[in-house]
Amino acid sequence: MAPQRRAASKAPEGNGAAERRNRSSTKKDRAPREVQRLWQRPWLRTAGLGAGLVLTALLLWSSLGADDGVAEVLARRGEVVAGRFIEVPCSEDYDSHRRFEGCTPRKCGRGVTDVVITREEAERIRSIAEKGLSLGGSDGGASILDLHSGALSVGKHFVNLYRYFGDKMQNIFSEEDFRLYREVRQKVQLTIAEAFGISASSLHLTKPTFFSRINSTEARTAHDEYWHAHVDKVTYGSFDYTSLLYLSNYLEDFGGGRFVFMEEGANKTVEPRAGRVSFFTSGSENLHRVEKVHWGTRYAITIAFSCNPDHGIEDPAFP
């Protein structure tokens, strides 16, 4: 057994030690009074309040716009991007699908442009989304309108708006709405073909192509959880090229909700701007997610293309 030590006996406290303790206590009592007097000085109080406001603003900006892991902004809301393209190595995702020479991605990457769709066209397209989504809407924060299949979020489910509303549809949409929809789709298709050096005729519009409306309402179902990272080619096997047309403005119409390309240590983000088109090859080389929307409402339309004609869908027709 190890020997045990006896505790050292405590020496009696002399007058000197007591005096030192009393002086220490006096200093402690004096400190709060000195701090209080300093805080009562107008200039220092103003400076302290200013610093507090700055800190509050930084925290608010962080909660509304910033996102952990985002290292670079690919396209800011305030700039007009004539055309920006970043090439990245293709993943192996396309090898497990039938290849179509001259279309299946061999050149992979991501691009952004603000000069293909005008702001006026974006406003008109957004009005189509607003009219359709006014007929329903999810109980959670993410609502979907698919003019091709007729899918519309209603509560916790989806309905076919063409069957559900029938003849009323002609009072909601117009032939001009569907004509504009086709024209915008064609412009986006040509932009993707040019960027990747392929023929536009080799691209086939595919499903799901849909409008999305996202707000800060708490998710009610898995369909409302839009913020998870995913790969489009894995989620939707038909996708070869994905595009998004933004219909509202980051930090004007909503906070949060930026599009994030996820890369180890160097994420890239796109700040939505009405009329901005973001496009990319759909494989794992472009793993991505959308930040949660903190306030306001974010509108966009996802337009997807496949190289496989068997996966093609027609443009929606006026009912």
PAVOPA-410509 format. One record per residue: y, x, z of N, C-alpha, C in turn; residue in three letters; residue number from 1. Coordinates in steps of 0.001 Angstrom, whole numbers, m for minus. Layout:
N
SITE        nv        nu        nw       cav       cau       caw        cv        cu        cw    aa     i
SITE         Y         X         Z         Y         X         Z         Y         X         Z   ALA   NUM
...
// end
This chain:
319
SITE        nv        nu        nw       cav       cau       caw        cv        cu        cw    aa     i
SITE     m1192       851         0         0         0         0      1235       882         0   MET     1
SITE      2192       565      m784      3411      1360      m862      4222      1195       396   ALA     2
SITE      4821      2281       872      5637      2189      2082      6838      1290      1866   PRO     3
SITE      7224       546      2889      8375      m338      2822      9589       342      3426   GLN     4
SITE     10776       118      2768     12000       707      3272     12685      m244      4233   ARG     5
SITE     13262       369      5265     14051      m448      6185     15449      m621      5628   ARG     6
SITE     16017     m1796      5828     17383     m2031      5372     18338     m1190      6171   ALA     7
SITE     19337      m596      5497     20311       249      6190     21158      m600      7110   ALA     8
SITE     21408       m46      8292     22221      m790      9267     23662      m827      8796   SER     9
SITE     24359     m1938      9009     25713     m2138      8552     26675     m1538      9546   LYS    10
SITE     27533      m650      9034     28486        11      9922     29553      m969     10353   ALA    11
SITE     30049      m840     11577     31108     m1737     12048     32363     m1545     11221   PRO    12
SITE     33060     m2602     11000     34255     m2578     10170     35452     m2184     10993   GLU    13
SITE     36156     m1172     10512     37321      m701     11242     38583     m1444     10831   GLY    14
SITE     39702     m1097     11490     40974     m1754     11176     41413     m1472      9746   ASN    15
SITE     41089      m252      9231     41482       100      7867     40831      m794      6837   GLY    16
SITE     39551     m1069      7028     38841     m1938      6082     39391     m3349      6108   ALA    17
SITE     39704     m3836      7299     40256     m5182      7425     41595     m5282      6723   ALA    18
SITE     42435     m4208      6854     43735     m4235      6204     43583     m4248      4688   GLU    19
SITE     42592     m3432      4160     42393     m3421      2714     41956     m4787      2209   ARG    20
SITE     41080     m5473      3014     40635     m6798      2612     41786     m7791      2599   ARG    21
SITE     42661     m7687      3566     43812     m8589      3629     44750     m8376      2457   ASN    22
SITE     44953     m7062      2059     45825     m6792       923     45221     m7338      m368   ARG    23
SITE     43868     m7189      m516     43194     m7717     m1699     43344     m9228     m1790   SER    24
SITE     43200     m9895      m629     43326    m11348      m604     44735    m11770      m979   SER    25
SITE     45716    m11000      m545     47102    m11329      m867     47360    m11216     m2344   THR    26
SITE     46762    m10167     m3008     46919     m9986     m4446     46297    m11140     m5210   LYS    27
SITE     45090    m11592     m4755     44420    m12708     m5422     45250    m13978     m5332   LYS    28
SITE     45882    m14201     m4178     46694    m15395     m4000     47949    m15318     m4874   ASP    29
SITE     48457    m14076     m5036     49696    m13901     m5780     49471    m14092     m7275   ARG    30
SITE     48265    m13724     m7803     48007    m13747     m9239     48204    m15116     m9864   ALA    31
SITE     47618    m16206     m9299     47816    m17516     m9912     49285    m17916     m9958   PRO    32
SITE     50048    m17531     m8899     51456    m17895     m8879     52219    m17166     m9975   ARG    33
SITE     51831    m15875    m10235     52506    m15110    m11271     52189    m15677    m12648   GLU    34
SITE     50916    m16066    m12880     50536    m16683    m14146     51290    m17984    m14352   VAL    35
SITE     51422    m18760    m13269     52127    m20037    m13365     53585    m19816    m13741   GLN    36
SITE     54231    m18764    m13091     55623    m18485    m13417     55772    m18044    m14871   ARG    37
SITE     54809    m17228    m15371     54862    m16784    m16764     54753    m17974    m17712   LEU    38
SITE     53821    m18897    m17406     53606    m20052    m18276     54825    m20959    m18303   TRP    39
SITE     55631    m20902    m17209     56821    m21734    m17157     57948    m21188    m18024   GLN    40
SITE     57801    m19935    m18507     58801    m19387    m19414     58683    m20084    m20769   ARG    41
SITE     59760    m20640    m21304     59682    m21442    m22537     59075    m20708    m23714   PRO    42
SITE     59467    m19444    m23946     58977    m18741    m25134     57479    m18512    m25084   TRP    43
SITE     56964    m18206    m23838     55541    m17944    m23726     54742    m19229    m23845   LEU    44
SITE     55296    m20319    m23287     54608    m21598    m23381     54525    m22052    m24836   ARG    45
SITE     55618    m21839    m25594     55638    m22211    m27011     54624    m21399    m27802   THR    46
SITE     54578    m20070    m27493     53624    m19208    m28187     52192    m19633    m27899   ALA    47
SITE     51929    m19975    m26641     50580    m20405    m26280     50184    m21681    m26985   GLY    48
SITE     51123    m22640    m27045     50835    m23889    m27741     50618    m23648    m29227   LEU    49
SITE     51419    m22735    m29813     51262    m22414    m31228     49901    m21828    m31521   GLY    50
SITE     49463    m20902    m30651     48148    m20290    m30847     47050    m21340    m30741   ALA    51
SITE     47235    m22278    m29801     46245    m23346    m29643     46160    m24218    m30876   GLY    52
SITE     47339    m24529    m31483     47345    m25350    m32690     46678    m24636    m33857   LEU    53
SITE     46938    m23321    m33967     46303    m22541    m35028     44793    m22549    m34876   VAL    54
SITE     44323    m22346    m33629     42886    m22345    m33381     42284    m23701    m33706   LEU    55
SITE     42993    m24784    m33310     42499    m26126    m33608     42408    m26358    m35107   THR    56
SITE     43437    m25898    m35847     43431    m26071    m37303     42275    m25322    m37947   ALA    57
SITE     42006    m24093    m37457     40902    m23314    m38008     39565    m23994    m37757   LEU    58
SITE     39411    m24534    m36543     38165    m25232    m36214     38013    m26477    m37069   LEU    59
SITE     39136    m27201    m37291     39083    m28405    m38112     38731    m28059    m39548   LEU    60
SITE     39370    m27000    m40088     39049    m26571    m41456     37589    m26198    m41566   TRP    61
SITE     37087    m25517    m40529     35686    m25100    m40546     34768    m26303    m40610   SER    62
SITE     35107    m27350    m39830     34226    m28517    m39788     34328    m29355    m41049   SER    63
SITE     35497    m29322    m41727     35683    m30160    m42899     35296    m29484    m44199   LEU    64
SITE     35514    m28187    m44293     35324    m27560    m45583     34382    m26389    m45580   GLY    65
SITE     34414    m25570    m44544     33622    m24344    m44561     32154    m24653    m44352   ALA    66
SITE     31319    m23737    m44779     29881    m23938    m44627     29224    m22596    m44399   ASP    67
SITE     28369    m22535    m43383     27722    m21275    m43044     26933    m20742    m44230   ASP    68
SITE     27052    m19446    m44491     26256    m18821    m45522     26899    m18811    m46895   GLY    69
SITE     28012    m19522    m47084     28685    m19519    m48373     29527    m18263    m48467   VAL    70
SITE     29195    m17404    m49409     29866    m16115    m49491     30883    m16060    m50619   ALA    71
SITE     30752    m16916    m51627     31636    m16823    m52778     31842    m18200    m53389   GLU    72
SITE     33097    m18482    m53771     33408    m19741    m54452     33340    m19498    m55944   VAL    73
SITE     32436    m20179    m56602     32265    m20031    m58044     33387    m20723    m58799   LEU    74
SITE     33842    m21864    m58272     34943    m22601    m58904     35693    m23373    m57827   ALA    75
SITE     36974    m23055    m57664     37804    m23738    m56669     38391    m25016    m57250   ARG    76
SITE     38642    m25964    m56367     39172    m27245    m56819     40523    m27077    m57510   ARG    77
SITE     41372    m26179    m57007     42732    m26061    m57513     42881    m25324    m58819   GLY    78
SITE     41836    m24699    m59320     41936    m23958    m60575     41342    m24758    m61721   GLU    79
SITE     41849    m24509    m62925     41298    m25133    m64128     40433    m24083    m64816   VAL    80
SITE     39129    m24318    m64825     38169    m23359    m65372     37889    m23715    m66822   VAL    81
SITE     38313    m22830    m67726     38080    m23085    m69149     36601    m22953    m69486   ALA    82
SITE     35932    m22043    m68824     34504    m21831    m69034     34057    m20628    m68236   GLY    83
SITE     33115    m20826    m67366     32617    m19734    m66523     31102    m19825    m66489   ARG    84
SITE     30437    m18704    m66787     28979    m18721    m66855     28418    m17476    m66188   PHE    85
SITE     27394    m17680    m65375     26702    m16573    m64706     25230    m16635    m65101   ILE    86
SITE     24745    m15586    m65710     23335    m15538    m66095     22502    m14993    m64943   GLU    87
SITE     21350    m15613    m64708     20433    m15171    m63653     19026    m15083    m64239   VAL    88
SITE     18145    m14274    m63655     16763    m14181    m64172     16040    m15519    m64047   PRO    89
SITE     15285    m15875    m65051     14523    m17131    m65016     13363    m17029    m64033   CYS    90
SITE     13055    m18141    m63389     11899    m18210    m62499     10641    m18469    m63329   SER    91
SITE      9504    m18529    m62666      8236    m18792    m63340      7907    m20278    m63396   GLU    92
SITE      8834    m21117    m62925      8561    m22556    m62868      8217    m23149    m64233   ASP    93
SITE      8821    m22616    m65283      8626    m23185    m66620      7246    m22870    m67200   TYR    94
SITE      6583    m21864    m66624      5272    m21456    m67143      4195    m22493    m66875   ASP    95
SITE      4388    m23323    m65872      3387    m24332    m65532      3613    m25641    m66290   SER    96
SITE      4565    m25631    m67215      4843    m26811    m68031      4725    m26425    m69509   HIS    97
SITE      4538    m27406    m70331      4468    m27174    m71771      5789    m26573    m72257   ARG    98
SITE      5698    m25515    m73027      6892    m24834    m73515      7266    m25352    m74905   ARG    99
SITE      8572    m25428    m75133      9106    m25849    m76425     10020    m24742    m76929   PHE   100
SITE      9535    m24038    m77937     10254    m22878    m78463     11642    m23288    m78932   GLU   101
SITE     12609    m22499    m78550     13989    m22790    m78926     14682    m23725    m77969   GLY   102
SITE     13994    m24141    m76894     14611    m25039    m75913     14248    m24652    m74483   CYS   103
SITE     12943    m24509    m74191     12539    m24124    m72824     13301    m22856    m72420   THR   104
SITE     13909    m22863    m71252     14800    m21761    m70876     14145    m20379    m70933   PRO   105
SITE     14773    m19495    m71686     14489    m18063    m71648     15732    m17323    m71164   ARG   106
SITE     16870    m17961    m71378     18123    m17509    m70802     18471    m18514    m69710   LYS   107
SITE     18546    m18055    m68463     18810    m18955    m67347     20161    m18619    m66707   CYS   108
SITE     20731    m19596    m66045     22017    m19355    m65408     22674    m20642    m64980   GLY   109
SITE     23981    m20531    m64711     24774    m21662    m64224     26186    m21540    m64776   ARG   110
SITE     26792    m22660    m65087     28131    m22638    m65664     29005    m23750    m65111   GLY   111
SITE     30312    m23583    m65279     31303    m24565    m64838     32401    m24637    m65888   VAL   112
SITE     32859    m25857    m66196     33983    m26026    m67108     34808    m27247    m66718   THR   113
SITE     36120    m27129    m66912     37036    m28240    m66642     37694    m28759    m67913   ASP   114
SITE     37252    m28298    m69070     37953    m28643    m70309     37105    m29483    m71266   VAL   115
SITE     35964    m29931    m70820     35096    m30755    m71678     35384    m32239    m71481   VAL   116
SITE     35516    m32651    m70236     35817    m34044    m69886     37230    m34096    m69305   ILE   117
SITE     38068    m34983    m69836     39440    m35080    m69346     39483    m35819    m68010   THR   118
SITE     40588    m35642    m67306     40752    m36347    m66034     40764    m37860    m66264   ARG   119
SITE     41354    m38284    m67381     41388    m39715    m67692     39981    m40253    m67918   GLU   120
SITE     39174    m39504    m68653     37791    m39922    m68877     37026    m39987    m67565   GLU   121
SITE     37278    m39025    m66676     36606    m39020    m65374     36988    m40249    m64561   ALA   122
SITE     38259    m40636    m64624     38706    m41837    m63900     38036    m43088    m64452   GLU   123
SITE     37912    m43153    m65769     37295    m44334    m66383     35799    m44386    m66083   ARG   124
SITE     35153    m43229    m66098     33728    m43193    m65762     33527    m43568    m64298   ILE   125
SITE     34423    m43090    m63438     34324    m43432    m62016     34459    m44940    m61807   ARG   126
SITE     35313    m45583    m62606     35479    m47033    m62447     34178    m47767    m62767   SER   127
SITE     33378    m47214    m63698     32068    m47812    m63988     31182    m47725    m62756   ILE   128
SITE     31185    m46545    m62120     30383    m46370    m60903     30850    m47317    m59803   ALA   129
SITE     32152    m47441    m59642     32691    m48303    m58581     32326    m49759    m58810   GLU   130
SITE     32394    m50198    m60056     32039    m51595    m60354     30564    m51856    m60074   LYS   131
SITE     29710    m50936    m60516     28279    m51130    m60295     27896    m51059    m58828   GLY   132
SITE     28443    m50070    m58128     28081    m49884    m56714     28698    m50942    m55816   LEU   133
SITE     29722    m51647    m56305     30301    m52739    m55516     29324    m53888    m55352   SER   134
SITE     28282    m53913    m56177     27265    m54969    m56099     26260    m54713    m54986   LEU   135
SITE     26254    m53511    m54449     25283    m53173    m53404     25789    m52033    m52572   GLY   136
SITE     24950    m51024    m52409     25304    m49873    m51589     24308    m49670    m50473   GLY   137
SITE     24017    m48414    m50203     23053    m48080    m49157     23633    m48319    m47774   SER   138
SITE     22760    m48615    m46807     23178    m48681    m45407     23506    m47300    m44874   ASP   139
SITE     22951    m46279    m45532     23228    m44905    m45142     24373    m44337    m45953   GLY   140
SITE     24472    m42999    m46009     25630    m42373    m46629     25523    m42110    m48108   GLY   141
SITE     24355    m42357    m48731     24176    m42023    m50146     23706    m43244    m50925   ALA   142
SITE     24492    m43626    m51938     24139    m44771    m52785     23948    m44308    m54220   SER   143
SITE     23015    m44958    m54923     22634    m44576    m56280     22834    m45759    m57229   ILE   144
SITE     23338    m45450    m58439     23408    m46428    m59518     22873    m45759    m60769   LEU   145
SITE     21777    m46303    m61310     21136    m45766    m62517     21238    m46828    m63608   ASP   146
SITE     22129    m46623    m64571     22320    m47610    m65631     21159    m47648    m66603   LEU   147
SITE     20312    m46634    m66600     19158    m46582    m67503     18033    m47485    m66992   HIS   148
SITE     17602    m47239    m65762     16501    m48020    m65189     16988    m49289    m64515   SER   149
SITE     18279    m49329    m64191     18827    m50470    m63464     18766    m50312    m61959   GLY   150
SITE     18291    m49162    m61455     18143    m48962    m60014     19501    m48947    m59320   ALA   151
SITE     19615    m49719    m58248     20839    m49803    m57449     20462    m49827    m55976   LEU   152
SITE     21103    m48974    m55192     20871    m48979    m53744     21438    m50262    m53134   SER   153
SITE     20612    m50945    m52362     21051    m52132    m51618     20404    m52065    m50247   VAL   154
SITE     21207    m51851    m49210     20659    m51719    m47862     19788    m50490    m47751   GLY   155
SITE     18537    m50700    m47368     17576    m49594    m47242     16630    m49528    m48449   LYS   156
SITE     16924    m50301    m49500     16000    m50391    m50624     16751    m50239    m51948   HIS   157
SITE     16018    m50406    m53062     16596    m50414    m54396     16244    m51728    m55074   PHE   158
SITE     17167    m52220    m55899     16889    m53397    m56717     17190    m53034    m58165   VAL   159
SITE     16671    m53819    m59089     17000    m53677    m60495     18193    m54586    m60773   ASN   160
SITE     19363    m53969    m60967     20571    m54795    m61084     20538    m55690    m62314   LEU   161
SITE     19826    m55304    m63379     19775    m56143    m64579     18979    m57420    m64309   TYR   162
SITE     17906    m57290    m63545     17116    m58482    m63197     17752    m59251    m62052   ARG   163
SITE     18305    m58516    m61088     18831    m59135    m59873     20092    m59952    m60154   TYR   164
SITE     20948    m59420    m61049     22224    m60098    m61298     22262    m60811    m62651   PHE   165
SITE     21307    m60487    m63520     21146    m61232    m64768     22409    m61326    m65614   GLY   166
SITE     22777    m62556    m65968     23906    m62789    m66871     25241    m62364    m66278   ASP   167
SITE     25297    m62191    m64977     26554    m61775    m64347     26971    m60377    m64781   LYS   168
SITE     26010    m59596    m65283     26302    m58220    m65663     27394    m58143    m66726   MET   169
SITE     27467    m59147    m67614     28466    m59128    m68679     29872    m59333    m68133   GLN   170
SITE     29967    m59829    m66904     31272    m59987    m66261     31650    m58775    m65430   ASN   171
SITE     30707    m57860    m65307     30944    m56669    m64477     31245    m55456    m65352   ILE   172
SITE     30396    m55244    m66357     30585    m54119    m67277     31045    m54625    m68638   PHE   173
SITE     31537    m53684    m69444     31969    m54022    m70795     31272    m53105    m71795   SER   174
SITE     31320    m53482    m73064     30762    m52625    m74109     31482    m51279    m74130   GLU   175
SITE     32775    m51289    m73832     33545    m50053    m73796     33024    m49109    m72716   GLU   176
SITE     32590    m49658    m71581     32022    m48839    m70504     30818    m48053    m71010   ASP   177
SITE     29929    m48726    m71715     28704    m48076    m72189     28984    m47113    m73342   PHE   178
SITE     29972    m47429    m74149     30358    m46508    m75225     30900    m45206    m74627   ARG   179
SITE     31774    m45317    m73633     32326    m44129    m72969     31220    m43321    m72299   LEU   180
SITE     30281    m43991    m71678     29148    m43327    m71029     28394    m42472    m72042   TYR   181
SITE     28126    m43017    m73231     27416    m42271    m74274     28225    m41067    m74738   ARG   182
SITE     29528    m41254    m74919     30381    m40162    m75394     30420    m39008    m74395   GLU   183
SITE     30512    m39344    m73132     30539    m38307    m72096     29207    m37572    m72054   VAL   184
SITE     28110    m38303    m72147     26787    m37671    m72162     26660    m36703    m73336   ARG   185
SITE     27144    m37104    m74494     27070    m36257    m75675     27884    m34973    m75502   GLN   186
SITE     29069    m35083    m74919     29910    m33901    m74686     29224    m32923    m73736   LYS   187
SITE     28616    m33444    m72702     27916    m32587    m71742     26720    m31917    m72413   VAL   188
SITE     25991    m32672    m73215     24824    m32142    m73928     25226    m30987    m74841   GLN   189
SITE     26316    m31136    m75582     26799    m30083    m76463     27232    m28850    m75682   LEU   190
SITE     27830    m29059    m74518     28273    m27945    m73682     27089    m27118    m73203   THR   191
SITE     26030    m27784    m72768     24825    m27089    m72303     24181    m26323    m73458   ILE   192
SITE     24068    m26964    m74616     23440    m26325    m75774     24193    m25060    m76173   ALA   193
SITE     25508    m25139    m76184     26318    m23987    m76568     26185    m22852    m75555   GLU   194
SITE     26198    m23185    m74272     26134    m22164    m73228     24804    m21414    m73247   ALA   195
SITE     23717    m22106    m73567     22394    m21480    m73520     21864    m21098    m74902   PHE   196
SITE     22677    m21303    m75920     22297    m20867    m77255     21127    m21612    m77846   GLY   197
SITE     21082    m22918    m77634     20003    m23739    m78168     20598    m24887    m78976   ILE   198
SITE     19764    m25580    m79724     20231    m26721    m80508     20373    m27947    m79610   SER   199
SITE     21488    m28654    m79771     21696    m29862    m78974     20632    m30910    m79254   ALA   200
SITE     20109    m30911    m80480     19096    m31901    m80854     17762    m31659    m80157   SER   201
SITE     17577    m30445    m79599     16326    m30152    m78890     16355    m30662    m77454   SER   202
SITE     17523    m31073    m77003     17668    m31590    m75636     17509    m33100    m75639   LEU   203
SITE     16735    m33598    m74692     16489    m35038    m74578     16932    m35516    m73203   HIS   204
SITE     17827    m36486    m73204     18248    m37080    m71938     17012    m37543    m71185   LEU   205
SITE     16952    m37253    m69884     15747    m37606    m69131     16111    m38272    m67810   THR   206
SITE     15142    m38842    m67178     15372    m39541    m65909     14960    m38655    m64728   LYS   207
SITE     15612    m38890    m63580     16706    m39829    m63366     18068    m39236    m63724   PRO   208
SITE     18845    m40025    m64457     20259    m39739    m64700     21023    m40861    m64019   THR   209
SITE     21939    m40536    m63116     22455    m41570    m62220     23819    m41214    m61617   PHE   210
SITE     24546    m42246    m61203     25764    m42095    m60417     25378    m41954    m58939   PHE   211
SITE     26153    m41160    m58209     25962    m41076    m56760     27297    m41296    m56059   SER   212
SITE     27238    m42007    m54963     28404    m42210    m54096     27987    m41789    m52687   ARG   213
SITE     28679    m40793    m52145     28290    m40238    m50847     29469    m40324    m49884   ILE   214
SITE     29199    m40801    m48667     30212    m40779    m47616     29590    m40247    m46329   ASN   215
SITE     30321    m40359    m45233     29884    m39735    m43975     29021    m40645    m43114   SER   216
SITE     28648    m41827    m43614     27797    m42734    m42845     26458    m42064    m42521   THR   217
SITE     25977    m42279    m41321     24712    m41672    m40896     23559    m42148    m41770   GLU   218
SITE     22656    m41237    m42088     21495    m41564    m42921     20614    m42611    m42244   ALA   219
SITE     20115    m43537    m43035     19205    m44578    m42523     17779    m44379    m43033   ARG   220
SITE     17653    m43802    m44224     16332    m43549    m44799     16329    m42141    m45391   THR   221
SITE     15156    m41718    m45838     15037    m40392    m46453     15888    m40291    m47715   ALA   222
SITE     16132    m41424    m48398     16947    m41403    m49616     18401    m41031    m49319   HIS   223
SITE     18822    m41211    m48073     20202    m40885    m47684     20378    m39403    m47354   ASP   224
SITE     19277    m38676    m47222     19367    m37273    m46799     19487    m36372    m48031   GLU   225
SITE     20656    m36389    m48596     20928    m35681    m49856     21167    m34190    m49673   TYR   226
SITE     21328    m33721    m48448     21814    m32365    m48180     20713    m31292    m48149   TRP   227
SITE     19466    m31673    m48312     18388    m30684    m48235     18328    m29816    m49495   HIS   228
SITE     18021    m28544    m49309     17882    m27626    m50446     16668    m28034    m51284   ALA   229
SITE     16799    m27929    m52605     15693    m28307    m53472     15827    m27637    m54840   HIS   230
SITE     14744    m27711    m55596     14689    m27198    m56966     14413    m28387    m57877   VAL   231
SITE     15277    m28623    m58850     15142    m29814    m59695     13842    m29832    m60500   ASP   232
SITE     13405    m28664    m60982     12180    m28599    m61786     10954    m28945    m60945   LYS   233
SITE     11049    m28675    m59654      9953    m29012    m58740     10023    m30483    m58350   VAL   234
SITE     11251    m30954    m58045     11434    m32348    m57635     11195    m33303    m58801   THR   235
SITE     11745    m32957    m59959     11583    m33780    m61168     11010    m32874    m62261   TYR   236
SITE      9755    m32975    m62536      9109    m32066    m63478      9695    m32095    m64869   GLY   237
SITE     10341    m33194    m65246     10884    m33321    m66602     12164    m32511    m66793   SER   238
SITE     12854    m32172    m65718     14146    m31491    m65835     13975    m30070    m66368   PHE   239
SITE     14769    m29712    m67374     14904    m28323    m67807     16338    m27833    m67648   ASP   240
SITE     17285    m28753    m67845     18699    m28439    m67679     19347    m29579    m66891   TYR   241
SITE     20086    m29215    m65861     20741    m30197    m64996     22248    m30058    m65132   THR   242
SITE     22948    m31180    m65103     24409    m31125    m65074     24943    m32170    m64107   SER   243
SITE     26125    m31882    m63590     26831    m32838    m62742     28262    m32951    m63230   LEU   244
SITE     28713    m34171    m63391     30109    m34441    m63695     30733    m35018    m62431   LEU   245
SITE     31710    m34294    m61897     32363    m34742    m60660     33460    m35748    m60983   TYR   246
SITE     33545    m36790    m60159     34463    m37888    m60407     35483    m38062    m59293   LEU   247
SITE     35506    m37136    m58343     36495    m37159    m57267     36785    m35730    m56844   SER   248
SITE     37798    m35564    m55999     38338    m34239    m55701     38065    m33800    m54266   ASN   249
SITE     37532    m32607    m54153     37277    m31974    m52857     38589    m31805    m52092   TYR   250
SITE     38570    m32195    m50810     39701    m32108    m49873     40868    m33032    m50217   LEU   251
SITE     40740    m33829    m51279     41701    m34899    m51543     41044    m36249    m51285   GLU   252
SITE     39879    m36428    m51878     39139    m37681    m51716     38068    m37596    m50642   ASP   253
SITE     37644    m36387    m50302     36577    m36217    m49313     36590    m34779    m48791   PHE   254
SITE     35967    m34603    m47625     35774    m33274    m47056     34299    m32968    m46950   GLY   255
SITE     33933    m31673    m47030     32523    m31318    m47146     32089    m31607    m48577   GLY   256
SITE     30781    m31788    m48791     30304    m32250    m50088     30383    m31253    m51217   GLY   257
SITE     30550    m29955    m50909     30541    m28975    m51987     29109    m28733    m52461   ARG   258
SITE     28987    m28273    m53693     27687    m27952    m54276     27421    m26474    m54022   PHE   259
SITE     26235    m26150    m53482     25942    m24774    m53084     24694    m24265    m53787   VAL   260
SITE     24862    m23200    m54604     23726    m22460    m55126     23298    m21488    m54037   PHE   261
SITE     22033    m21567    m53639     21569    m20791    m52495     20922    m19481    m52938   MET   262
SITE     21528    m18393    m52495     21005    m17070    m52780     21016    m16274    m51486   GLU   263
SITE     20023    m15463    m51279     19902    m14721    m50036     21132    m13840    m49815   GLU   264
SITE     21890    m14186    m48782     23048    m13394    m48403     24261    m13561    m49287   GLY   265
SITE     24194    m14377    m50329     25324    m14467    m51258     25373    m15837    m51933   ALA   266
SITE     25437    m16911    m51151     25509    m18247    m51734     26758    m18402    m52599   ASN   267
SITE     26664    m19243    m53617     27795    m19552    m54488     28075    m21052    m54383   LYS   268
SITE     29332    m21426    m54310     29662    m22831    m54151     30623    m23306    m55227   THR   269
SITE     30468    m24571    m55609     31357    m25216    m56563     32105    m26318    m55817   VAL   270
SITE     33427    m26266    m55868     34239    m27296    m55232     34496    m28402    m56259   GLU   271
SITE     34044    m29631    m55972     34208    m30714    m56943     35673    m30988    m57298   PRO   272
SITE     35869    m31301    m58554     37185    m31641    m59102     36928    m32695    m60172   ARG   273
SITE     37687    m33785    m60165     37449    m34865    m61123     37514    m34329    m62547   ALA   274
SITE     36450    m34545    m63317     36364    m34054    m64678     35632    m32729    m64805   GLY   275
SITE     35315    m32102    m63696     34612    m30808    m63729     33132    m31023    m64028   ARG   276
SITE     32590    m30219    m64944     31170    m30259    m65264     30529    m28974    m64762   VAL   277
SITE     29517    m29123    m63934     28707    m27996    m63468     27314    m28168    m64065   SER   278
SITE     26772    m27101    m64647     25462    m27219    m65301     24642    m25959    m65052   PHE   279
SITE     23314    m26106    m65125     22442    m24976    m64799     21016    m25271    m65241   PHE   280
SITE     20237    m24207    m65418     18812    m24382    m65674     18160    m24893    m64387   THR   281
SITE     17115    m25693    m64537     16625    m26505    m63411     15561    m25846    m62540   SER   282
SITE     15199    m24589    m62821     14133    m23929    m62073     14585    m23342    m60744   GLY   283
SITE     13670    m22618    m60107     13917    m22042    m58777     15017    m20991    m58776   SER   284
SITE     15391    m20515    m59953     16504    m19571    m60023     17812    m20223    m59587   GLU   285
SITE     17805    m21558    m59528     19001    m22295    m59112     18688    m23261    m57969   ASN   286
SITE     18042    m22713    m56922     17865    m23476    m55683     19249    m23904    m55199   LEU   287
SITE     19387    m25158    m54789     20722    m25636    m54428     20659    m26788    m53431   HIS   288
SITE     21820    m27122    m52937     21967    m28271    m52044     23417    m28745    m52092   ARG   289
SITE     23677    m29871    m51467     25031    m30409    m51333     25368    m30443    m49848   VAL   290
SITE     26541    m29945    m49495     26972    m30019    m48098     27117    m31482    m47670   GLU   291
SITE     26959    m31732    m46396     27210    m33074    m45876     28689    m33434    m46063   LYS   292
SITE     28932    m34665    m46449     30299    m35164    m46564     30776    m35550    m45163   VAL   293
SITE     31939    m35024    m44761     32455    m35257    m43408     33424    m36441    m43351   HIS   294
SITE     34121    m36678    m44440     35044    m37817    m44494     35293    m38174    m45966   TRP   295
SITE     35769    m39413    m46189     36066    m39843    m47547     34813    m40172    m48343   GLY   296
SITE     34978    m40269    m49666     33888    m40656    m50553     33826    m39731    m51757   THR   297
SITE     32641    m39232    m52032     32397    m38307    m53137     31627    m39026    m54242   ARG   298
SITE     32190    m39052    m55455     31538    m39655    m56613     31142    m38562    m57604   TYR   299
SITE     29972    m38719    m58203     29517    m37798    m59244     28468    m38511    m60084   ALA   300
SITE     28164    m37918    m61231     27053    m38410    m62034     26180    m37219    m62411   ILE   301
SITE     24889    m37364    m62162     23902    m36353    m62544     23357    m36717    m63919   THR   302
SITE     23457    m35759    m64867     22971    m35970    m66229     21957    m34867    m66516   ILE   303
SITE     20704    m35248    m66720     19624    m34266    m66859     19018    m34307    m68254   ALA   304
SITE     18511    m33134    m68690     17918    m33019    m70024     16573    m32319    m69946   PHE   305
SITE     15673    m32763    m70816     14336    m32188    m70921     14133    m31651    m72331   SER   306
SITE     13308    m30622    m72438     12933    m30115    m73762     11769    m30909    m74347   CYS   307
SITE     11085    m31669    m73515      9916    m32438    m73941     10354    m33831    m74408   ASN   308
SITE     10204    m34135    m75692     10632    m35453    m76187      9891    m36613    m75527   PRO   309
SITE      8692    m36334    m74994      7947    m37398    m74310      8642    m37852    m73031   ASP   310
SITE      9521    m37006    m72505     10238    m37342    m71273     11640    m37899    m71545   HIS   311
SITE     11952    m38097    m72811     13284    m38563    m73168     13496    m40036    m72855   GLY   312
SITE     14750    m40387    m72568     15137    m41787    m72353     16328    m42092    m73255   ILE   313
SITE     16529    m43374    m73525     17652    m43795    m74364     18905    m43978    m73512   GLU   314
SITE     20047    m43951    m74178     21293    m44298    m73499     21218    m45763    m73069   ASP   315
SITE     21864    m46109    m71960     21840    m47515    m71544     22605    m48379    m72542   PRO   316
SITE     22154    m49601    m72720     22781    m50535    m73665     23470    m51653    m72896   ALA   317
SITE     24571    m52119    m73427     25269    m53222    m72794     24368    m54457    m72740   PHE   318
SITE     24203    m55044    m71570     23253    m56179    m71440     23729    m57420    m72181   PRO   319
// end
